[in-house]
Amino acid sequence: MKWIEWARELQAISQTGLHYATDQFDRERYRRIEAVSSEILASHTNLSTDEFLELNAAEFGYATPKVDVRGVIFKNSEILLVREIADNGRWTLPGGWADVNDTPSESVTREVFEESGFKTQVVKLLAVYDREKQQHPPAFPYHIYKLFFHCEIIGGEAKASHETSEIAWFAEEEIPELSESRVKKEQISRFFAYYQQPNLPTDFD
């Protein structure tokens, strides 16, 4: 069933490209990607290419929240944080947007590696938070769910990236200024509680 993944990813690339592109020729290219996606789907279903294009024009189905994934990693009672280049050097848990065709665990391990240099495996889903109910600063025009995963390091080494300038470990009483658009101090405190009591249930909302 790889054709479904290919068509879904092409549609996602097209939709994102059309949202940001301003150049006429770029928009034509993204429209062609959209058409290819619709042709793939039409060749395997009982809907026509035009019907799929109509669905795409309406955001291809019911609008749902975007998903942000974050990795929570401990070592010797300290938590791993990365310094964000894009937010005046404030700190956060490594993470970012979940990608189309990636599972949540694949998304978070990819993001952790890209932002910190560490290879990890997911141990447990610690929390699923509605960004608005957690009172993060307004920053996005869409609804977001935030998924926090406890991860363990299985390889790699600390390495900055084009998104992060520094990687470091912090004790609970030494948490630096946070990028509150991404993570809040109350959430960090909750994760330290998980570290001390691993059997606590997953938090949500």
BELHUQUI-V806384 format. One record per helix or strand of 2 or more residues. SS is the DSSP state (H for helix, E for strand). FROM is the first residue (numbers start at 1). LEN is the number of residues. Records with the same first field share a line. If there is no record, write none. Layout:
SS = FROM-LEN  FROM-LEN
This chain:
H = 2-19  24-21  49-9  104-13  172-3  185-12
E = 66-7  74-2  78-7  91-2  95-3  118-13  144-13  164-7  203-2
